Amino acid sequence: MAKDDELKERMSKLSDEELLNIVEVESHDYRKEALDYAKVELAARGIEFQEAQETSDEEVDSTGSEPTDMRMLVACKNIPQAGMLKELLIENGIACEVRGEYLSMALGQIPFTECYPEIWVAGDEDFERAREILDEWESQEPSPRNSWICQGCGQENEGQFGSCWNCGRVEPASDDQPQA
């Protein structure tokens, strides 16, 4: 079944109340396609609705003005990653928001690819800066940790382990730890 057909079918299975909630209350949490299908389904059922026009506090940048043009920067793997990237961008002075962070609750009702949280950025200049920051963040490799020798049993442990696999003793945090 095509992605659009699957989305249409899942939207048709939602209750009137769920569809109204999508369109009137939580429209900023849904992708355009899902919103459009929800509107079509409501119209087909003869239900009148009024689209949400409110702007959340997150959409207002530090100057207090509303951004006029939002662009999707990236779809994240999960909500914690989206939150971390949002904070990284805000620390760098970029107005942004997370959209779709509550869509994971709709898994099974809409396709999983429609449920990823997304980072949206205001303005073209900020979008380009955000892209550069994201590219730099993605290119960073975690520094590899050296193997270490357990002071309790003398066993060599690989760097990714925080405790000895043999005796369970926790790796000391000191820099004078014997290296393997």
C-alpha positions, 0 to 999 in steps of 0.5 A: 500500500502506498504511503499516502493511501496508508495515511488516508486509511489511518486517518479515516479510522480516527474518531471525529474528536481525534480528527478535530483535535489534530486540526483545531488544537495540535496542528503544529504537531502534524505534517502538512499531509496528515493535516490535509487528510484530517481536514478532508476526512472531517469535510467528508463526514460533514463536520465543520472545523476551525483551523488553529491560528495560535502561535506557541511561545516557542515560535516567538523568537528572542525579539518577541516577533513571530517568524514569518518563514519556518523551514524544516531542518532535520527529522530526528530519530527520537524526542531526546535527540530533537530536544538536544539539537533544539537547545544546541541551536538556541544556545547559538542564537537560532530561533527554532522549534520542535514539531511532531514531538507527540506524534509517537503516540499515534504510531500504528494510527499513522505511518512511523515515518510521519512520527519523527520529531522535526526541528524547524528553523525561522528564516533563511539566514538562520536556516543556513547557520543551523545547517552548518551547526548541525553538520559540525555536530554530526561530524564530531566523533566521540573521542575513543577511550583507552583500555584500562587495567582494573586495580582490583583484579588486574584485568584489562578492560576496553575503554568503553567499559566503565566497570571491570567485566571480570570483578565489577569494580568501577573504573577510577576517574583519575588520569593516573589510571594505568593504561593497557 
